Amino acid sequence: MRTDSSPDQNEDKPDRRVFAGTAAGRADVAISLNGRDKGGRFLVVGTEDGYTMLADGKGRRIDKPKRKKNKHVELEGRADDWIAAKLLEGGKVTNNDIRKALAQYAAGRGANSSEGGM
């Protein structure tokens, strides 16, 4: 039984959740929790058994997405509908589309982007 009064670890991040136990969906925006890309924002472009396929359109391109275990990825939110529709319908998604979607997501959340726009 736990008797200390330490605050819950997840109280400071109420809008985030780890994919473990939940299904990651295409067009979700996720943060890498481990590895050299730790803290990076990616777009989920696919899923496999226990793995999430991530791309950012720059270092990790759509033709060779990063395969990460679900426990090493944290859900941040959902990208715009236009990119979600493209991914779900199986349409052609370019690296530029992914970069635009991530930039729009960051702008919508009020995050400062060092890229300077689209």
Jmol script that loads the backbone (N, CA, C; Angstrom):
load data "model"
ATOM      1  N   MET A   1       0.833  -1.173   0.000  1.00  0.00           N
ATOM      2  CA  MET A   1       0.000   0.000   0.000  1.00  0.00           C
ATOM      3  C   MET A   1       0.879   1.237   0.000  1.00  0.00           C
ATOM      4  N   ARG A   2       0.526   2.195  -0.811  1.00  0.00           N
ATOM      5  CA  ARG A   2       1.311   3.417  -0.959  1.00  0.00           C
ATOM      6  C   ARG A   2       0.798   4.462   0.029  1.00  0.00           C
ATOM      7  N   THR A   3       1.718   5.011   0.818  1.00  0.00           N
ATOM      8  CA  THR A   3       1.293   5.964   1.844  1.00  0.00           C
ATOM      9  C   THR A   3       1.813   7.368   1.608  1.00  0.00           C
ATOM     10  N   ASP A   4       2.774   7.547   0.682  1.00  0.00           N
ATOM     11  CA  ASP A   4       3.290   8.903   0.469  1.00  0.00           C
ATOM     12  C   ASP A   4       2.257   9.740  -0.285  1.00  0.00           C
ATOM     13  N   SER A   5       2.393  11.036  -0.191  1.00  0.00           N
ATOM     14  CA  SER A   5       1.414  11.934  -0.798  1.00  0.00           C
ATOM     15  C   SER A   5       1.971  12.602  -2.048  1.00  0.00           C
ATOM     16  N   SER A   6       2.844  11.875  -2.773  1.00  0.00           N
ATOM     17  CA  SER A   6       3.411  12.457  -3.985  1.00  0.00           C
ATOM     18  C   SER A   6       2.328  12.568  -5.058  1.00  0.00           C
ATOM     19  N   PRO A   7       2.367  13.659  -5.829  1.00  0.00           N
ATOM     20  CA  PRO A   7       1.344  13.834  -6.862  1.00  0.00           C
ATOM     21  C   PRO A   7       1.483  12.794  -7.965  1.00  0.00           C
ATOM     22  N   ASP A   8       0.394  12.527  -8.613  1.00  0.00           N
ATOM     23  CA  ASP A   8       0.381  11.567  -9.703  1.00  0.00           C
ATOM     24  C   ASP A   8       1.264  12.072 -10.842  1.00  0.00           C
ATOM     25  N   GLN A   9       2.005  11.192 -11.467  1.00  0.00           N
ATOM     26  CA  GLN A   9       2.935  11.555 -12.536  1.00  0.00           C
ATOM     27  C   GLN A   9       2.218  12.144 -13.747  1.00  0.00           C
ATOM     28  N   ASN A  10       0.975  11.760 -13.996  1.00  0.00           N
ATOM     29  CA  ASN A  10       0.268  12.179 -15.198  1.00  0.00           C
ATOM     30  C   ASN A  10      -0.544  13.454 -15.019  1.00  0.00           C
ATOM     31  N   GLU A  11      -0.558  14.046 -13.850  1.00  0.00           N
ATOM     32  CA  GLU A  11      -1.350  15.247 -13.627  1.00  0.00           C
ATOM     33  C   GLU A  11      -0.853  16.432 -14.438  1.00  0.00           C
ATOM     34  N   ASP A  12       0.451  16.501 -14.704  1.00  0.00           N
ATOM     35  CA  ASP A  12       0.987  17.629 -15.459  1.00  0.00           C
ATOM     36  C   ASP A  12       0.764  17.491 -16.959  1.00  0.00           C
ATOM     37  N   LYS A  13       0.311  16.340 -17.442  1.00  0.00           N
ATOM     38  CA  LYS A  13       0.053  16.111 -18.859  1.00  0.00           C
ATOM     39  C   LYS A  13      -1.336  15.501 -19.047  1.00  0.00           C
ATOM     40  N   PRO A  14      -2.397  16.229 -18.773  1.00  0.00           N
ATOM     41  CA  PRO A  14      -3.724  15.625 -18.820  1.00  0.00           C
ATOM     42  C   PRO A  14      -4.198  15.279 -20.221  1.00  0.00           C
ATOM     43  N   ASP A  15      -3.672  15.935 -21.276  1.00  0.00           N
ATOM     44  CA  ASP A  15      -4.158  15.681 -22.621  1.00  0.00           C
ATOM     45  C   ASP A  15      -3.323  14.647 -23.373  1.00  0.00           C
ATOM     46  N   ARG A  16      -2.344  14.031 -22.727  1.00  0.00           N
ATOM     47  CA  ARG A  16      -1.499  13.042 -23.370  1.00  0.00           C
ATOM     48  C   ARG A  16      -1.733  11.677 -22.761  1.00  0.00           C
ATOM     49  N   ARG A  17      -1.522  10.646 -23.577  1.00  0.00           N
ATOM     50  CA  ARG A  17      -1.586   9.287 -23.066  1.00  0.00           C
ATOM     51  C   ARG A  17      -0.663   8.417 -23.892  1.00  0.00           C
ATOM     52  N   VAL A  18      -0.129   7.422 -23.267  1.00  0.00           N
ATOM     53  CA  VAL A  18       0.750   6.493 -23.946  1.00  0.00           C
ATOM     54  C   VAL A  18      -0.124   5.521 -24.722  1.00  0.00           C
ATOM     55  N   PHE A  19       0.338   5.090 -25.900  1.00  0.00           N
ATOM     56  CA  PHE A  19      -0.446   4.201 -26.737  1.00  0.00           C
ATOM     57  C   PHE A  19      -0.621   2.815 -26.132  1.00  0.00           C
ATOM     58  N   ALA A  20       0.214   2.444 -25.179  1.00  0.00           N
ATOM     59  CA  ALA A  20       0.114   1.105 -24.622  1.00  0.00           C
ATOM     60  C   ALA A  20      -1.303   0.887 -24.108  1.00  0.00           C
ATOM     61  N   GLY A  21      -1.964  -0.097 -24.640  1.00  0.00           N
ATOM     62  CA  GLY A  21      -3.332  -0.398 -24.233  1.00  0.00           C
ATOM     63  C   GLY A  21      -4.376   0.287 -25.098  1.00  0.00           C
ATOM     64  N   THR A  22      -3.981   1.274 -25.883  1.00  0.00           N
ATOM     65  CA  THR A  22      -4.920   1.932 -26.782  1.00  0.00           C
ATOM     66  C   THR A  22      -4.396   1.789 -28.201  1.00  0.00           C
ATOM     67  N   ALA A  23      -5.287   1.855 -29.132  1.00  0.00           N
ATOM     68  CA  ALA A  23      -4.893   1.710 -30.528  1.00  0.00           C
ATOM     69  C   ALA A  23      -4.544   3.070 -31.111  1.00  0.00           C
ATOM     70  N   ALA A  24      -3.367   3.168 -31.664  1.00  0.00           N
ATOM     71  CA  ALA A  24      -2.969   4.387 -32.358  1.00  0.00           C
ATOM     72  C   ALA A  24      -3.670   4.400 -33.699  1.00  0.00           C
ATOM     73  N   GLY A  25      -4.150   5.555 -34.085  1.00  0.00           N
ATOM     74  CA  GLY A  25      -4.823   5.661 -35.365  1.00  0.00           C
ATOM     75  C   GLY A  25      -4.002   6.471 -36.338  1.00  0.00           C
ATOM     76  N   ARG A  26      -4.228   6.222 -37.610  1.00  0.00           N
ATOM     77  CA  ARG A  26      -3.543   7.026 -38.615  1.00  0.00           C
ATOM     78  C   ARG A  26      -3.946   8.476 -38.445  1.00  0.00           C
ATOM     79  N   ALA A  27      -3.019   9.367 -38.703  1.00  0.00           N
ATOM     80  CA  ALA A  27      -3.181  10.819 -38.618  1.00  0.00           C
ATOM     81  C   ALA A  27      -3.189  11.324 -37.182  1.00  0.00           C
ATOM     82  N   ASP A  28      -2.850  10.485 -36.215  1.00  0.00           N
ATOM     83  CA  ASP A  28      -2.636  10.967 -34.854  1.00  0.00           C
ATOM     84  C   ASP A  28      -1.263  11.626 -34.806  1.00  0.00           C
ATOM     85  N   VAL A  29      -1.137  12.639 -33.979  1.00  0.00           N
ATOM     86  CA  VAL A  29       0.152  13.283 -33.764  1.00  0.00           C
ATOM     87  C   VAL A  29       0.719  12.695 -32.480  1.00  0.00           C
ATOM     88  N   ALA A  30       1.969  12.283 -32.528  1.00  0.00           N
ATOM     89  CA  ALA A  30       2.586  11.606 -31.398  1.00  0.00           C
ATOM     90  C   ALA A  30       3.957  12.178 -31.098  1.00  0.00           C
ATOM     91  N   ILE A  31       4.372  11.993 -29.845  1.00  0.00           N
ATOM     92  CA  ILE A  31       5.688  12.406 -29.372  1.00  0.00           C
ATOM     93  C   ILE A  31       6.499  11.153 -29.070  1.00  0.00           C
ATOM     94  N   SER A  32       7.742  11.145 -29.514  1.00  0.00           N
ATOM     95  CA  SER A  32       8.638  10.039 -29.224  1.00  0.00           C
ATOM     96  C   SER A  32       9.132  10.165 -27.788  1.00  0.00           C
ATOM     97  N   LEU A  33       9.065   9.076 -27.039  1.00  0.00           N
ATOM     98  CA  LEU A  33       9.491   9.088 -25.638  1.00  0.00           C
ATOM     99  C   LEU A  33      10.910   8.582 -25.435  1.00  0.00           C
ATOM    100  N   ASN A  34      11.430   7.787 -26.364  1.00  0.00           N
ATOM    101  CA  ASN A  34      12.754   7.199 -26.215  1.00  0.00           C
ATOM    102  C   ASN A  34      13.516   7.242 -27.531  1.00  0.00           C
ATOM    103  N   GLY A  35      14.818   7.097 -27.428  1.00  0.00           N
ATOM    104  CA  GLY A  35      15.666   7.053 -28.610  1.00  0.00           C
ATOM    105  C   GLY A  35      16.251   8.414 -28.926  1.00  0.00           C
ATOM    106  N   ARG A  36      17.007   8.466 -30.009  1.00  0.00           N
ATOM    107  CA  ARG A  36      17.643   9.738 -30.331  1.00  0.00           C
ATOM    108  C   ARG A  36      16.659  10.762 -30.862  1.00  0.00           C
ATOM    109  N   ASP A  37      15.458  10.323 -31.237  1.00  0.00           N
ATOM    110  CA  ASP A  37      14.419  11.247 -31.673  1.00  0.00           C
ATOM    111  C   ASP A  37      13.480  11.638 -30.528  1.00  0.00           C
ATOM    112  N   LYS A  38      13.912  11.400 -29.300  1.00  0.00           N
ATOM    113  CA  LYS A  38      13.102  11.682 -28.117  1.00  0.00           C
ATOM    114  C   LYS A  38      12.622  13.137 -28.116  1.00  0.00           C
ATOM    115  N   GLY A  39      11.335  13.310 -27.883  1.00  0.00           N
ATOM    116  CA  GLY A  39      10.745  14.638 -27.842  1.00  0.00           C
ATOM    117  C   GLY A  39      10.278  15.135 -29.198  1.00  0.00           C
ATOM    118  N   GLY A  40      10.563  14.391 -30.246  1.00  0.00           N
ATOM    119  CA  GLY A  40      10.165  14.792 -31.590  1.00  0.00           C
ATOM    120  C   GLY A  40       8.686  14.547 -31.841  1.00  0.00           C
ATOM    121  N   ARG A  41       8.093  15.404 -32.656  1.00  0.00           N
ATOM    122  CA  ARG A  41       6.677  15.280 -33.006  1.00  0.00           C
ATOM    123  C   ARG A  41       6.574  14.596 -34.364  1.00  0.00           C
ATOM    124  N   PHE A  42       5.743  13.556 -34.426  1.00  0.00           N
ATOM    125  CA  PHE A  42       5.581  12.747 -35.630  1.00  0.00           C
ATOM    126  C   PHE A  42       4.115  12.540 -35.938  1.00  0.00           C
ATOM    127  N   LEU A  43       3.851  12.136 -37.165  1.00  0.00           N
ATOM    128  CA  LEU A  43       2.517  11.766 -37.596  1.00  0.00           C
ATOM    129  C   LEU A  43       2.468  10.250 -37.704  1.00  0.00           C
ATOM    130  N   VAL A  44       1.434   9.649 -37.162  1.00  0.00           N
ATOM    131  CA  VAL A  44       1.266   8.201 -37.251  1.00  0.00           C
ATOM    132  C   VAL A  44       0.761   7.886 -38.659  1.00  0.00           C
ATOM    133  N   VAL A  45       1.533   7.102 -39.407  1.00  0.00           N
ATOM    134  CA  VAL A  45       1.155   6.757 -40.768  1.00  0.00           C
ATOM    135  C   VAL A  45       0.732   5.298 -40.896  1.00  0.00           C
ATOM    136  N   GLY A  46       0.838   4.546 -39.819  1.00  0.00           N
ATOM    137  CA  GLY A  46       0.403   3.159 -39.838  1.00  0.00           C
ATOM    138  C   GLY A  46       0.668   2.486 -38.505  1.00  0.00           C
ATOM    139  N   THR A  47       0.136   1.282 -38.360  1.00  0.00           N
ATOM    140  CA  THR A  47       0.348   0.498 -37.151  1.00  0.00           C
ATOM    141  C   THR A  47       0.560  -0.964 -37.527  1.00  0.00           C
ATOM    142  N   GLU A  48       1.288  -1.660 -36.684  1.00  0.00           N
ATOM    143  CA  GLU A  48       1.498  -3.102 -36.783  1.00  0.00           C
ATOM    144  C   GLU A  48       1.296  -3.663 -35.394  1.00  0.00           C
ATOM    145  N   ASP A  49       1.430  -4.958 -35.242  1.00  0.00           N
ATOM    146  CA  ASP A  49       1.264  -5.594 -33.935  1.00  0.00           C
ATOM    147  C   ASP A  49       2.231  -5.008 -32.917  1.00  0.00           C
ATOM    148  N   GLY A  50       1.725  -4.150 -32.036  1.00  0.00           N
ATOM    149  CA  GLY A  50       2.544  -3.574 -30.982  1.00  0.00           C
ATOM    150  C   GLY A  50       3.476  -2.460 -31.415  1.00  0.00           C
ATOM    151  N   TYR A  51       3.415  -2.056 -32.672  1.00  0.00           N
ATOM    152  CA  TYR A  51       4.297  -1.019 -33.192  1.00  0.00           C
ATOM    153  C   TYR A  51       3.498   0.087 -33.874  1.00  0.00           C
ATOM    154  N   THR A  52       4.065   1.268 -33.857  1.00  0.00           N
ATOM    155  CA  THR A  52       3.493   2.426 -34.523  1.00  0.00           C
ATOM    156  C   THR A  52       4.495   2.908 -35.563  1.00  0.00           C
ATOM    157  N   MET A  53       4.015   3.215 -36.746  1.00  0.00           N
ATOM    158  CA  MET A  53       4.862   3.704 -37.826  1.00  0.00           C
ATOM    159  C   MET A  53       4.768   5.224 -37.853  1.00  0.00           C
ATOM    160  N   LEU A  54       5.916   5.905 -37.701  1.00  0.00           N
ATOM    161  CA  LEU A  54       5.955   7.353 -37.569  1.00  0.00           C
ATOM    162  C   LEU A  54       6.743   8.002 -38.697  1.00  0.00           C
ATOM    163  N   ALA A  55       6.271   9.178 -39.131  1.00  0.00           N
ATOM    164  CA  ALA A  55       6.991   9.959 -40.137  1.00  0.00           C
ATOM    165  C   ALA A  55       6.841  11.432 -39.794  1.00  0.00           C
ATOM    166  N   ASP A  56       7.884  12.216 -40.117  1.00  0.00           N
ATOM    167  CA  ASP A  56       7.803  13.668 -39.918  1.00  0.00           C
ATOM    168  C   ASP A  56       8.028  14.431 -41.224  1.00  0.00           C
ATOM    169  N   GLY A  57       8.298  13.721 -42.309  1.00  0.00           N
ATOM    170  CA  GLY A  57       8.479  14.362 -43.608  1.00  0.00           C
ATOM    171  C   GLY A  57       9.868  14.921 -43.833  1.00  0.00           C
ATOM    172  N   LYS A  58      10.735  14.873 -42.829  1.00  0.00           N
ATOM    173  CA  LYS A  58      12.108  15.381 -42.961  1.00  0.00           C
ATOM    174  C   LYS A  58      13.077  14.236 -42.743  1.00  0.00           C
ATOM    175  N   GLY A  59      13.410  13.976 -41.494  1.00  0.00           N
ATOM    176  CA  GLY A  59      14.340  12.901 -41.162  1.00  0.00           C
ATOM    177  C   GLY A  59      13.727  11.531 -41.362  1.00  0.00           C
ATOM    178  N   ARG A  60      12.463  11.412 -41.071  1.00  0.00           N
ATOM    179  CA  ARG A  60      11.724  10.168 -41.277  1.00  0.00           C
ATOM    180  C   ARG A  60      10.663  10.432 -42.324  1.00  0.00           C
ATOM    181  N   ARG A  61      10.909   9.922 -43.507  1.00  0.00           N
ATOM    182  CA  ARG A  61      10.038  10.200 -44.638  1.00  0.00           C
ATOM    183  C   ARG A  61       8.952   9.137 -44.762  1.00  0.00           C
ATOM    184  N   ILE A  62       7.942   9.440 -45.540  1.00  0.00           N
ATOM    185  CA  ILE A  62       6.787   8.563 -45.684  1.00  0.00           C
ATOM    186  C   ILE A  62       7.153   7.215 -46.298  1.00  0.00           C
ATOM    187  N   ASP A  63       8.165   7.175 -47.153  1.00  0.00           N
ATOM    188  CA  ASP A  63       8.545   5.917 -47.785  1.00  0.00           C
ATOM    189  C   ASP A  63       9.335   4.994 -46.860  1.00  0.00           C
ATOM    190  N   LYS A  64       9.862   5.523 -45.755  1.00  0.00           N
ATOM    191  CA  LYS A  64      10.574   4.699 -44.777  1.00  0.00           C
ATOM    192  C   LYS A  64      10.289   5.237 -43.363  1.00  0.00           C
ATOM    193  N   PRO A  65       9.074   4.990 -42.857  1.00  0.00           N
ATOM    194  CA  PRO A  65       8.718   5.512 -41.533  1.00  0.00           C
ATOM    195  C   PRO A  65       9.459   4.796 -40.405  1.00  0.00           C
ATOM    196  N   LYS A  66       9.541   5.469 -39.274  1.00  0.00           N
ATOM    197  CA  LYS A  66      10.178   4.900 -38.087  1.00  0.00           C
ATOM    198  C   LYS A  66       9.209   3.930 -37.433  1.00  0.00           C
ATOM    199  N   ARG A  67       9.678   2.738 -37.134  1.00  0.00           N
ATOM    200  CA  ARG A  67       8.874   1.724 -36.456  1.00  0.00           C
ATOM    201  C   ARG A  67       9.236   1.759 -34.984  1.00  0.00           C
ATOM    202  N   LYS A  68       8.285   2.201 -34.148  1.00  0.00           N
ATOM    203  CA  LYS A  68       8.533   2.318 -32.707  1.00  0.00           C
ATOM    204  C   LYS A  68       7.525   1.494 -31.931  1.00  0.00           C
ATOM    205  N   LYS A  69       7.976   0.924 -30.833  1.00  0.00           N
ATOM    206  CA  LYS A  69       7.045   0.216 -29.958  1.00  0.00           C
ATOM    207  C   LYS A  69       6.034   1.201 -29.392  1.00  0.00           C
ATOM    208  N   ASN A  70       4.818   0.731 -29.207  1.00  0.00           N
ATOM    209  CA  ASN A  70       3.751   1.595 -28.709  1.00  0.00           C
ATOM    210  C   ASN A  70       4.086   2.222 -27.359  1.00  0.00           C
ATOM    211  N   LYS A  71       4.807   1.509 -26.512  1.00  0.00           N
ATOM    212  CA  LYS A  71       5.120   2.044 -25.190  1.00  0.00           C
ATOM    213  C   LYS A  71       6.131   3.191 -25.252  1.00  0.00           C
ATOM    214  N   HIS A  72       6.787   3.394 -26.409  1.00  0.00           N
ATOM    215  CA  HIS A  72       7.754   4.473 -26.570  1.00  0.00           C
ATOM    216  C   HIS A  72       7.188   5.670 -27.314  1.00  0.00           C
ATOM    217  N   VAL A  73       5.858   5.695 -27.451  1.00  0.00           N
ATOM    218  CA  VAL A  73       5.174   6.762 -28.171  1.00  0.00           C
ATOM    219  C   VAL A  73       4.035   7.284 -27.307  1.00  0.00           C
ATOM    220  N   GLU A  74       3.873   8.609 -27.316  1.00  0.00           N
ATOM    221  CA  GLU A  74       2.828   9.240 -26.520  1.00  0.00           C
ATOM    222  C   GLU A  74       1.905  10.033 -27.445  1.00  0.00           C
ATOM    223  N   LEU A  75       0.616   9.794 -27.320  1.00  0.00           N
ATOM    224  CA  LEU A  75      -0.365  10.482 -28.137  1.00  0.00           C
ATOM    225  C   LEU A  75      -0.472  11.936 -27.717  1.00  0.00           C
ATOM    226  N   GLU A  76      -0.437  12.837 -28.692  1.00  0.00           N
ATOM    227  CA  GLU A  76      -0.580  14.257 -28.386  1.00  0.00           C
ATOM    228  C   GLU A  76      -1.906  14.797 -28.894  1.00  0.00           C
ATOM    229  N   GLY A  77      -2.393  14.310 -29.998  1.00  0.00           N
ATOM    230  CA  GLY A  77      -3.659  14.795 -30.531  1.00  0.00           C
ATOM    231  C   GLY A  77      -3.915  14.239 -31.909  1.00  0.00           C
ATOM    232  N   ARG A  78      -4.798  14.896 -32.635  1.00  0.00           N
ATOM    233  CA  ARG A  78      -5.193  14.469 -33.973  1.00  0.00           C
ATOM    234  C   ARG A  78      -4.845  15.553 -34.975  1.00  0.00           C
ATOM    235  N   ALA A  79      -4.304  15.174 -36.114  1.00  0.00           N
ATOM    236  CA  ALA A  79      -3.972  16.130 -37.173  1.00  0.00           C
ATOM    237  C   ALA A  79      -5.259  16.592 -37.858  1.00  0.00           C
ATOM    238  N   ASP A  80      -5.119  17.554 -38.750  1.00  0.00           N
ATOM    239  CA  ASP A  80      -6.267  18.087 -39.474  1.00  0.00           C
ATOM    240  C   ASP A  80      -6.969  17.007 -40.287  1.00  0.00           C
ATOM    241  N   ASP A  81      -8.232  17.280 -40.596  1.00  0.00           N
ATOM    242  CA  ASP A  81      -9.067  16.313 -41.303  1.00  0.00           C
ATOM    243  C   ASP A  81      -8.561  15.991 -42.702  1.00  0.00           C
ATOM    244  N   TRP A  82      -7.959  16.962 -43.382  1.00  0.00           N
ATOM    245  CA  TRP A  82      -7.533  16.720 -44.765  1.00  0.00           C
ATOM    246  C   TRP A  82      -6.438  15.674 -44.842  1.00  0.00           C
ATOM    247  N   ILE A  83      -5.499  15.670 -43.922  1.00  0.00           N
ATOM    248  CA  ILE A  83      -4.434  14.666 -43.940  1.00  0.00           C
ATOM    249  C   ILE A  83      -4.966  13.325 -43.444  1.00  0.00           C
ATOM    250  N   ALA A  84      -5.887  13.371 -42.486  1.00  0.00           N
ATOM    251  CA  ALA A  84      -6.496  12.131 -41.991  1.00  0.00           C
ATOM    252  C   ALA A  84      -7.266  11.443 -43.114  1.00  0.00           C
ATOM    253  N   ALA A  85      -8.013  12.233 -43.895  1.00  0.00           N
ATOM    254  CA  ALA A  85      -8.778  11.658 -45.002  1.00  0.00           C
ATOM    255  C   ALA A  85      -7.849  11.024 -46.036  1.00  0.00           C
ATOM    256  N   LYS A  86      -6.749  11.696 -46.334  1.00  0.00           N
ATOM    257  CA  LYS A  86      -5.787  11.152 -47.300  1.00  0.00           C
ATOM    258  C   LYS A  86      -5.200   9.832 -46.811  1.00  0.00           C
ATOM    259  N   LEU A  87      -4.818   9.789 -45.540  1.00  0.00           N
ATOM    260  CA  LEU A  87      -4.214   8.579 -44.993  1.00  0.00           C
ATOM    261  C   LEU A  87      -5.216   7.432 -44.918  1.00  0.00           C
ATOM    262  N   LEU A  88      -6.421   7.725 -44.476  1.00  0.00           N
ATOM    263  CA  LEU A  88      -7.416   6.677 -44.289  1.00  0.00           C
ATOM    264  C   LEU A  88      -7.972   6.150 -45.609  1.00  0.00           C
ATOM    265  N   GLU A  89      -8.048   7.002 -46.626  1.00  0.00           N
ATOM    266  CA  GLU A  89      -8.559   6.583 -47.925  1.00  0.00           C
ATOM    267  C   GLU A  89      -7.483   5.930 -48.783  1.00  0.00           C
ATOM    268  N   GLY A  90      -6.255   5.956 -48.314  1.00  0.00           N
ATOM    269  CA  GLY A  90      -5.169   5.353 -49.071  1.00  0.00           C
ATOM    270  C   GLY A  90      -4.667   6.231 -50.204  1.00  0.00           C
ATOM    271  N   GLY A  91      -4.944   7.532 -50.120  1.00  0.00           N
ATOM    272  CA  GLY A  91      -4.482   8.464 -51.148  1.00  0.00           C
ATOM    273  C   GLY A  91      -2.985   8.702 -51.053  1.00  0.00           C
ATOM    274  N   LYS A  92      -2.445   9.367 -52.053  1.00  0.00           N
ATOM    275  CA  LYS A  92      -1.010   9.673 -52.089  1.00  0.00           C
ATOM    276  C   LYS A  92      -0.701  10.766 -51.068  1.00  0.00           C
ATOM    277  N   VAL A  93       0.131  10.442 -50.097  1.00  0.00           N
ATOM    278  CA  VAL A  93       0.562  11.395 -49.077  1.00  0.00           C
ATOM    279  C   VAL A  93       2.036  11.674 -49.301  1.00  0.00           C
ATOM    280  N   THR A  94       2.382  12.941 -49.445  1.00  0.00           N
ATOM    281  CA  THR A  94       3.774  13.316 -49.686  1.00  0.00           C
ATOM    282  C   THR A  94       4.423  13.759 -48.380  1.00  0.00           C
ATOM    283  N   ASN A  95       5.745  13.841 -48.405  1.00  0.00           N
ATOM    284  CA  ASN A  95       6.478  14.339 -47.240  1.00  0.00           C
ATOM    285  C   ASN A  95       6.097  15.791 -46.955  1.00  0.00           C
ATOM    286  N   ASN A  96       5.842  16.557 -47.996  1.00  0.00           N
ATOM    287  CA  ASN A  96       5.416  17.937 -47.824  1.00  0.00           C
ATOM    288  C   ASN A  96       4.057  18.005 -47.113  1.00  0.00           C
ATOM    289  N   ASP A  97       3.149  17.082 -47.439  1.00  0.00           N
ATOM    290  CA  ASP A  97       1.846  17.016 -46.762  1.00  0.00           C
ATOM    291  C   ASP A  97       2.037  16.778 -45.262  1.00  0.00           C
ATOM    292  N   ILE A  98       2.942  15.887 -44.925  1.00  0.00           N
ATOM    293  CA  ILE A  98       3.187  15.571 -43.513  1.00  0.00           C
ATOM    294  C   ILE A  98       3.774  16.776 -42.798  1.00  0.00           C
ATOM    295  N   ARG A  99       4.742  17.444 -43.416  1.00  0.00           N
ATOM    296  CA  ARG A  99       5.339  18.635 -42.799  1.00  0.00           C
ATOM    297  C   ARG A  99       4.283  19.717 -42.584  1.00  0.00           C
ATOM    298  N   LYS A 100       3.417  19.926 -43.584  1.00  0.00           N
ATOM    299  CA  LYS A 100       2.353  20.924 -43.460  1.00  0.00           C
ATOM    300  C   LYS A 100       1.397  20.575 -42.333  1.00  0.00           C
ATOM    301  N   ALA A 101       1.008  19.317 -42.261  1.00  0.00           N
ATOM    302  CA  ALA A 101       0.069  18.886 -41.226  1.00  0.00           C
ATOM    303  C   ALA A 101       0.663  19.081 -39.830  1.00  0.00           C
ATOM    304  N   LEU A 102       1.930  18.734 -39.651  1.00  0.00           N
ATOM    305  CA  LEU A 102       2.574  18.909 -38.343  1.00  0.00           C
ATOM    306  C   LEU A 102       2.744  20.386 -38.004  1.00  0.00           C
ATOM    307  N   ALA A 103       3.054  21.220 -39.009  1.00  0.00           N
ATOM    308  CA  ALA A 103       3.190  22.656 -38.776  1.00  0.00           C
ATOM    309  C   ALA A 103       1.844  23.280 -38.402  1.00  0.00           C
ATOM    310  N   GLN A 104       0.777  22.866 -39.075  1.00  0.00           N
ATOM    311  CA  GLN A 104      -0.551  23.374 -38.747  1.00  0.00           C
ATOM    312  C   GLN A 104      -0.974  22.940 -37.358  1.00  0.00           C
ATOM    313  N   TYR A 105      -0.639  21.702 -37.005  1.00  0.00           N
ATOM    314  CA  TYR A 105      -0.966  21.208 -35.671  1.00  0.00           C
ATOM    315  C   TYR A 105      -0.229  22.022 -34.606  1.00  0.00           C
ATOM    316  N   ALA A 106       1.061  22.270 -34.829  1.00  0.00           N
ATOM    317  CA  ALA A 106       1.864  23.041 -33.879  1.00  0.00           C
ATOM    318  C   ALA A 106       1.341  24.472 -33.764  1.00  0.00           C
ATOM    319  N   ALA A 107       0.964  25.074 -34.886  1.00  0.00           N
ATOM    320  CA  ALA A 107       0.440  26.442 -34.871  1.00  0.00           C
ATOM    321  C   ALA A 107      -0.888  26.508 -34.128  1.00  0.00           C
ATOM    322  N   GLY A 108      -1.702  25.483 -34.295  1.00  0.00           N
ATOM    323  CA  GLY A 108      -2.992  25.434 -33.615  1.00  0.00           C
ATOM    324  C   GLY A 108      -2.868  25.264 -32.109  1.00  0.00           C
ATOM    325  N   ARG A 109      -1.787  24.657 -31.665  1.00  0.00           N
ATOM    326  CA  ARG A 109      -1.550  24.459 -30.233  1.00  0.00           C
ATOM    327  C   ARG A 109      -0.775  25.615 -29.625  1.00  0.00           C
ATOM    328  N   GLY A 110      -0.374  26.575 -30.449  1.00  0.00           N
ATOM    329  CA  GLY A 110       0.366  27.722 -29.937  1.00  0.00           C
ATOM    330  C   GLY A 110       1.826  27.457 -29.704  1.00  0.00           C
ATOM    331  N   ALA A 111       2.318  26.333 -30.237  1.00  0.00           N
ATOM    332  CA  ALA A 111       3.743  25.993 -30.049  1.00  0.00           C
ATOM    333  C   ALA A 111       4.586  26.833 -31.009  1.00  0.00           C
ATOM    334  N   ASN A 112       5.732  27.276 -30.538  1.00  0.00           N
ATOM    335  CA  ASN A 112       6.661  28.016 -31.388  1.00  0.00           C
ATOM    336  C   ASN A 112       7.400  27.037 -32.264  1.00  0.00           C
ATOM    337  N   SER A 113       7.388  27.281 -33.550  1.00  0.00           N
ATOM    338  CA  SER A 113       8.078  26.407 -34.485  1.00  0.00           C
ATOM    339  C   SER A 113       9.328  27.103 -34.972  1.00  0.00           C
ATOM    340  N   SER A 114      10.433  26.382 -34.970  1.00  0.00           N
ATOM    341  CA  SER A 114      11.686  26.970 -35.446  1.00  0.00           C
ATOM    342  C   SER A 114      11.784  26.933 -36.960  1.00  0.00           C
ATOM    343  N   GLU A 115      10.795  26.328 -37.628  1.00  0.00           N
ATOM    344  CA  GLU A 115      10.838  26.220 -39.077  1.00  0.00           C
ATOM    345  C   GLU A 115      10.364  27.479 -39.752  1.00  0.00           C
ATOM    346  N   GLY A 116       9.626  28.322 -39.081  1.00  0.00           N
ATOM    347  CA  GLY A 116       9.203  29.584 -39.650  1.00  0.00           C
ATOM    348  C   GLY A 116       7.999  29.523 -40.546  1.00  0.00           C
ATOM    349  N   GLY A 117       7.272  28.442 -40.535  1.00  0.00           N
ATOM    350  CA  GLY A 117       6.037  28.357 -41.324  1.00  0.00           C
ATOM    351  C   GLY A 117       6.099  27.300 -42.383  1.00  0.00           C
ATOM    352  N   MET A 118       5.114  27.376 -43.329  1.00  0.00           N
ATOM    353  CA  MET A 118       5.001  26.334 -44.348  1.00  0.00           C
ATOM    354  C   MET A 118       5.731  26.693 -45.555  1.00  0.00           C
TER     355      MET A 118
END
end "model"
wireframe off; spacefill off
backbone 0.3
color backbone group
